[in-house]
């Protein structure tokens, strides 16, 4: 997962991940990509389009 520089770390992506694989930190996101099913729900809900594969 690529996080663009304008990410606001709002947590929308973490809130919708069906496997709870996204952790929001103060100035970063931590993804456990090895367990990701690539459903892309996190990308779809990002209000500023800061996520991409």
N, C-alpha and C positions, 0 to 999 in steps of 0.2 A: 504494500500500500504506500502510495506517495502522498505526503501531506504538504500542501502548498504553503508558502510563507504567510499568506493572509488568513490562515486558520485562526479562529477566535477561541478555540478550545472550549466551546460551549457545552459539549457533551451530548449533543443530539445523536451523533453516531454511536456512542457507547450505549445510549438508552435503547436503541433499536436492535442492537446485535443479538441475534437469537442464541448465540453461544457465549455471550459475555466475554468476548475476546479483545475488547478495547478498553484501555484504562486511560482516563484523562488525568494528566498532570498539570501543574501550574502553567508550563509553557511548552508542553509537548503531548503527543499521544503515543501510547505504547500498544502495538498490535501483536497478537500471538498468531502470526500468519500461518504457521505450520498446522494450525487446527481450523483455519478458515475454510468455509464451504464455497466462498466466492459468490454469495447471494447478492452482493452489491447493494443491500438495503442501506448500509451506512453511507454510501456514495449518494444515493437517491435523496436522503433526508438532509444532507448538509445544506444549511441555508446560504452559505457563501461559495459553494462549489469548490471547496478546498481539498477534496479527496479524489484520487484517481488510482487506477490499477497500473 
